[in-house]
Amino acid sequence: MKVTVKYFAVCRQMLNRDEEDMELPEGAILQDVLDRLKDEKPEISGLFETMQMSVNWQYADYETKLSDNDEVALIPPVTGGSPN
């Protein structure tokens, strides 16, 4: 099955892309997406515990089951801002 994974903020910077289509086996869960990213870029796993995740615009957790054509979003916490 294929899911679209969208990356925001520091995830986008670390992976050097905004989104990608990812092929996963039937029965995959959100943790499978994270495992694949960790294999590619191990340092990204430091964001996993504080990152918000969604599947089809609904908040999701590691065990959320995925289906063909789902849209996954990985949104790390945003820090910083402009001083007054």
C-alpha positions as CSV (number, residue, x, y, z in Angstrom):
1,M,0.0,0.0,0.0
2,K,1.1,3.6,-0.5
3,V,0.8,6.5,2.0
4,T,1.8,10.1,1.6
5,V,4.0,11.4,4.4
6,K,4.2,15.1,4.9
7,Y,7.1,16.7,6.9
8,F,7.0,20.0,8.8
9,A,9.6,22.3,10.5
10,V,12.8,20.5,11.6
11,C,11.6,17.2,10.1
12,R,11.5,18.8,6.7
13,Q,15.0,20.3,7.2
14,M,16.5,17.0,8.4
15,L,15.1,15.0,5.6
16,N,15.5,17.7,2.9
17,R,12.0,17.2,1.5
18,D,8.4,18.4,2.2
19,E,6.7,15.1,1.5
20,E,7.0,11.6,-0.1
21,D,5.0,8.6,-1.1
22,M,6.0,5.6,1.0
23,E,5.3,2.0,0.1
24,L,4.3,-0.1,3.2
25,P,3.1,-3.6,3.7
26,E,-0.6,-4.2,4.3
27,G,-1.4,-4.0,8.0
28,A,1.3,-1.3,8.6
29,I,1.0,1.1,11.5
30,L,2.4,4.6,12.1
31,Q,5.4,3.1,13.9
32,D,6.4,1.5,10.6
33,V,6.8,5.0,9.0
34,L,8.9,6.1,11.9
35,D,11.1,3.0,11.8
36,R,11.8,3.6,8.1
37,L,12.7,7.2,8.8
38,K,14.9,6.2,11.7
39,D,16.7,3.7,9.4
40,E,17.4,6.6,6.9
41,K,18.3,9.3,9.4
42,P,18.8,7.9,13.0
43,E,19.0,11.3,14.6
44,I,15.4,12.1,13.7
45,S,14.3,9.6,16.3
46,G,15.1,12.2,18.9
47,L,11.9,14.1,17.8
48,F,9.5,11.2,18.0
49,E,8.5,11.5,21.6
50,T,7.5,15.2,21.3
51,M,6.2,15.2,17.8
52,Q,2.5,15.4,16.9
53,M,1.3,12.9,14.3
54,S,-1.8,12.7,12.3
55,V,-3.4,10.4,9.8
56,N,-5.9,12.0,7.5
57,W,-6.1,15.1,9.6
58,Q,-6.9,13.2,12.8
59,Y,-4.4,13.0,15.7
60,A,-2.7,9.6,15.7
61,D,-0.3,7.5,17.8
62,Y,2.3,4.9,17.1
63,E,-0.2,2.1,16.9
64,T,-2.6,3.8,14.4
65,K,-3.3,1.5,11.6
66,L,-2.7,2.8,8.1
67,S,-4.6,2.2,4.9
68,D,-3.8,2.7,1.2
69,N,-3.7,6.4,0.2
70,D,-3.6,7.7,3.8
71,E,-2.0,11.0,4.4
72,V,0.4,11.0,7.4
73,A,1.7,14.3,8.9
74,L,4.7,14.5,11.2
75,I,4.8,17.8,13.1
76,P,7.6,18.4,15.6
77,P,7.3,21.0,18.3
78,V,8.0,24.5,17.1
79,T,10.5,26.6,19.1
80,G,11.8,30.1,18.8
81,G,10.0,33.1,17.5
82,S,10.9,36.8,17.0
83,P,11.9,38.9,19.9
84,N,9.8,42.0,20.7
